[in-house]
């Protein structure tokens, strides 16, 4: 049987990024934390942590971390039920849930869709922002209990549920859009590639997907700005710094943006990956995420 104190020591070392901070958080000596980790590693028959400048969990350590976080949530649910039923109560403890989401989804549909359930059930949300092609890494490592991702295959111990399609359109300021056209008004890919693209971050591959789908170009070379914040990213395009891929849900608030190639879109199918065995709090969040996606995203094609 796994020792709860040893598991909490493992979680503390990873969450506080070191043995010293973990010992302080647990009100233990550094030696006591080290001994608990050593005993757990001996029981598992393998290393659970990679020691170095930054301590991180091995694959087995990540699996144990996910277990610890599930137990914490289920324990909080049980305590709340024993102290007064499932409804919110004055003075009831707040519960923490961590999720990984792409930046475009956070403001456009995720937060508006889950805000009511967070308030009603006293849930505190920690959001990890990453590209939709990479958010599952945080779920795999045990850092979060769910993620909005493009990964279709459920990871071990998880469930992958389709949410819907987020449609992106290639836009620019009117001046930049005009510079991408021939004298007859047709879009010239050579003129387009001569203009800088505005890209969210170096993981963002939407521009390359657009060029491959609609012009048959695979990873062409073109100048790029990087703006890793949704507001700054869209403002940079609006200011004429370049062209970029913007979710169609955002365009109503950006009347200054013009489609470069109308109806030439990039569709991204999003999934909600979460633990197969969820606490009641996590189940409530999962239900809210699915309901919000059904309202705001395009349906997944059959």
GIDAWO-V835459 format. One record per residue. RES is the residue in one small letter. PHI is phi in degrees with one decimal (none if undefined). NEAR is the number of other C-alpha atoms within 12 Angstrom. Layout:
RES_PHI_NEAR / RES_PHI_NEAR
This chain:
x_none_9 / x_-74.9_19 / x_-86.9_18 / x_-62.6_20 / x_-67.8_21 / x_-67.4_31 / x_-64.5_35 / x_-66.3_32 / x_-65.3_44 / x_-60.4_48 / x_-62.6_44 / x_-64.3_35 / x_-62.6_35 / x_-72.6_36 / x_-67.8_29 / x_-99.5_21 / x_62.3_25 / x_160.8_28 / x_-72.4_36 / x_-62.0_24 / x_-61.2_22 / x_-66.4_29 / x_-61.2_29 / x_-64.7_20 / x_-65.4_22 / x_-91.2_23 / x_57.7_16 / x_-123.7_21 / x_-79.1_18 / x_-60.1_22 / x_-64.1_17 / x_-65.4_22 / x_-63.6_31 / x_-60.3_25 / x_-66.6_21 / x_-66.6_31 / x_-66.5_39 / x_-61.7_22 / x_-65.3_23 / x_-66.9_30 / x_-65.6_27 / x_-66.0_15 / x_-64.7_17 / x_-78.6_20 / x_74.4_13 / x_-164.0_18 / x_-71.8_23 / x_-110.3_33 / x_-130.5_32 / x_-98.9_24 / x_-79.9_18 / x_176.2_11 / x_-59.7_9 / x_-126.4_15 / x_-71.4_24 / x_-140.2_29 / x_-84.4_33 / x_-75.4_22 / x_-59.0_21 / x_-67.7_24 / x_-61.3_35 / x_-63.3_31 / x_-63.2_31 / x_-68.4_34 / x_-62.3_37 / x_-59.8_38 / x_-62.8_32 / x_-59.7_31 / x_-70.0_37 / x_-64.8_35 / x_-62.2_24 / x_-59.8_27 / x_-64.4_32 / x_-65.9_24 / x_-64.8_20 / x_-65.0_28 / x_-62.5_33 / x_-63.6_20 / x_-61.7_19 / x_-63.0_26 / x_-66.3_19 / x_-69.2_13 / x_-88.9_17 / x_161.9_16 / x_89.2_14 / x_-85.8_20 / x_-80.9_18 / x_-68.5_23 / x_-133.7_17 / x_-61.8_13 / x_84.0_11 / x_-65.0_22 / x_-69.5_22 / x_-80.3_23 / x_-114.3_32 / x_-99.6_27 / x_-130.0_37 / x_-115.5_32 / x_-137.9_38 / x_-117.5_38 / x_-142.1_40 / x_-73.7_40 / x_-60.8_35 / x_-62.7_36 / x_-78.4_44 / x_-55.9_32 / x_-82.2_24 / x_-75.9_29 / x_-144.3_32 / x_-68.6_38 / x_-62.3_29 / x_-59.2_21 / x_-79.3_28 / x_-107.3_31 / x_-59.0_23 / x_-64.1_21 / x_-70.6_28 / x_-64.0_29 / x_-68.0_22 / x_-62.3_22 / x_-107.5_34 / x_55.1_29 / x_-106.4_29 / x_-101.5_24 / x_-108.3_29 / x_-108.8_21 / x_-103.3_27 / x_-98.3_27 / x_-91.9_32 / x_-156.2_31 / x_-63.0_34 / x_-61.4_36 / x_-83.6_28 / x_-128.6_26 / x_-61.2_36 / x_-65.8_41 / x_-61.4_30 / x_-69.5_34 / x_-70.5_40 / x_-62.4_35 / x_-79.4_32 / x_86.3_40 / x_-75.0_36 / x_-133.6_39 / x_-98.7_48 / x_-164.4_48 / x_-151.4_55 / x_-91.4_51 / x_-145.9_42 / x_-94.9_31 / x_-71.5_30 / x_-85.1_23 / x_-87.5_19 / x_-65.5_24 / x_-74.9_26 / x_-56.8_21 / x_79.4_22 / x_-124.9_28 / x_-123.8_27 / x_-113.7_28 / x_-117.6_31 / x_-65.2_34 / x_-101.6_37 / x_154.5_31 / x_-110.2_30 / x_-101.1_38 / x_-98.4_30 / x_-112.0_33 / x_-123.5_33 / x_-84.7_42 / x_-132.8_46 / x_-160.8_40 / x_-68.3_31 / x_-54.9_23 / x_-66.6_23 / x_-67.6_34 / x_-59.7_38 / x_-66.4_27 / x_-70.1_28 / x_-89.9_33 / x_-112.8_23 / x_-78.0_15 / x_-55.0_11 / x_-87.9_10 / x_95.7_14 / x_-79.8_18 / x_-74.5_25 / x_-107.1_23 / x_-64.2_25 / x_-67.9_20 / x_-68.7_24 / x_-61.9_35 / x_-71.6_30 / x_-78.2_21 / x_-92.8_30 / x_-65.2_28 / x_-97.0_43 / x_-102.9_42 / x_-122.7_35 / x_-62.6_35 / x_-157.6_26 / x_-73.0_19 / x_-87.5_20 / x_-73.5_30 / x_-112.2_27 / x_-65.4_34 / x_-63.6_41 / x_-63.7_29 / x_-63.4_26 / x_-61.9_36 / x_-66.4_31 / x_-73.7_19 / x_-67.4_17 / x_-108.2_22 / x_-130.2_21 / x_71.2_13 / x_-100.4_18 / x_-107.5_16 / x_48.8_17 / x_-71.7_22 / x_-90.2_17 / x_-156.3_24 / x_-68.1_19 / x_-141.0_28 / x_-98.8_26 / x_-120.1_25 / x_-137.3_25 / x_-81.2_24 / x_-155.4_22 / x_-57.2_28 / x_-62.2_20 / x_-66.5_20 / x_-60.5_35 / x_-73.3_38 / x_-65.9_31 / x_-60.9_33 / x_-66.6_41 / x_-63.0_30 / x_-79.1_21 / x_89.0_28 / x_-75.9_30 / x_166.2_42 / x_-105.8_48 / x_-166.8_51 / x_-100.2_43 / x_-123.4_46 / x_-60.0_37 / x_-62.9_33 / x_-63.6_22 / x_-87.0_29 / x_-71.0_25 / x_-61.0_13 / x_-88.2_16 / x_-127.5_24 / x_-64.9_18 / x_-79.3_23 / x_-95.9_34 / x_-125.8_31 / x_-69.6_33 / x_-78.1_34 / x_-127.0_30 / x_-53.8_18 / x_67.3_17 / x_-94.4_23 / x_-108.5_29 / x_-122.5_29 / x_-99.3_28 / x_-116.1_38 / x_-84.4_29 / x_-106.2_39 / x_-126.1_40 / x_-105.0_44 / x_-99.8_42 / x_-149.4_45 / x_-59.4_37 / x_-67.8_24 / x_-107.8_24 / x_-102.6_30 / x_-70.7_28 / x_-60.4_28 / x_-62.4_39 / x_-67.0_40 / x_-61.0_26 / x_-62.8_27 / x_-65.4_40 / x_-58.0_38 / x_-61.6_26 / x_-67.3_28 / x_-61.9_41 / x_-65.6_31 / x_-65.8_25 / x_-64.9_29 / x_-63.5_34 / x_-62.6_24 / x_-80.3_19 / x_-108.7_27 / x_-100.1_33 / x_-71.3_24 / x_-67.0_21 / x_-71.2_19 / x_-63.6_14 / x_-65.6_7
